[in-house]
């Protein structure tokens, strides 16, 4: 039994939100002028890239997911 192919997506339904959302985020962050409360999109992207290159970020993600799984395991009724 083969899966049926998905119908094509019409071009008018595809709305690219990445660049406008990042531009709005950056503008709001600059207006706020508080890096602790709302860091800019560029600052966040640079920090993400630096964390991935250094190898620290995957370790932090693994530790966070381990804590999350423990919480779900403890909160699941028997």
Secondary structure, 3 states (H helix, E strand, C coil): CCCCCCCCCCHHHCCCCHHHHHHHHHHHHHHHCCCCCCCCHHHHHHHHHHHHHHCHHHHHHHHHHHHHHHHHHHHCCC
